[in-house]
Amino acid sequence: MKAVAIGMLGILLASATATAQTAAERDRILQDFQQSVAEYSTGHHCLDLFPEALNASTPAPRIFTTPVAMVFRQLIAAAISAGGNPTAMRGVNTPRHHVSVLQPFPATERNAFPGLLANALPSLPPKLEYRLIDNDLVVRDAEADVIVAVLRDALPTTVTLRD
């Protein structure tokens, strides 16, 4: 009986429709996200002028906290399920890029961000933008051309989005 209960809990947690917070909690989490990106925008303006100032001692912005990551994955899953017909994106052996925060944005990943997701996610300050690198959601500082935040596996591994 205990195994069945644990299995049901696992299914509930893995479900794209499962929500682990109330609407008020979700709004507070999204406000925390908005505050984090606003703090980055005002506090890291020197990166625009001196991108070479990035070094190992530069603190990484804390944008995709665990609660924010959970809400973003829910928003993305809802947008994908409401958006139509996803198709297989890649095979099992396809290599993945593993980008890091405060690293230059890869020149090979300058694809347009899908409107389906842009409409589902909170807006960003003017100099920041969302991008996808493989199945990871990235917040990019367009002026400094640097990665500000990475949400690993934001998209299911078998989904591609058409815009």
Residue, then its C-alpha position, 0 to 999 in steps of 0.5 A: m500500500k505504501a508503494v502505491a501511495i509513493g507511486m501516485l505521489g510521483i505521478l502527481l509530481a511529474s504531471a504537467t497539470a499538477t500545481a504545488q502552490t495556490a494562485a497567490e503563492r504563484d503570483r508571489i513567486l513570479q514577483d520574486f522572479q521579476q524582482s531578481v531580474a530587475e536587481y540584475s538589470t540595475g546592478h550589472h550595468c557595468l557588464d555592458l560597458f566592461p564585459e571583460a570585468l567578468n571573472a571567477s569572483t563575479p557573483a552569479p545572479r540568483i534568478f531561477t530559484t527552486p520555486v521559480a523553476m517549478v512555476f516556469r516549468q508549469l507555465i511552459a508545460a501549460a503553453i505547450s499543451a495548449g499550443g498544439n501539436p509538438t513533435a519529436m525534437r532530437g534523438v537519444n544520442t544528440p549532443r547537448h550544449h551545457v551553457s553556464v551563467l555569466q558566460p558569453f552567449p553562444a553565437t550559434e544559438r541566436n534563434a528566435f524565441p518561440g512566441l508560444l513561450a514568450n506569451a506564457l512567460p513573465s516579461l523581462p526588462p528591455k535589455l534581457e531576453y529569453r532564449l532556448i539552448d537545447n531544452d534549457l531556458v536561458v535569460r540573456d543580457a542582450e547588451a553584454d551578450v552574456i547568459v544571466a540565468v539557466l533553467r535546465d530541462a525547461l522543455p520536455t526532451t521530446v518537444t520542439l516548438r514551431d512559431 
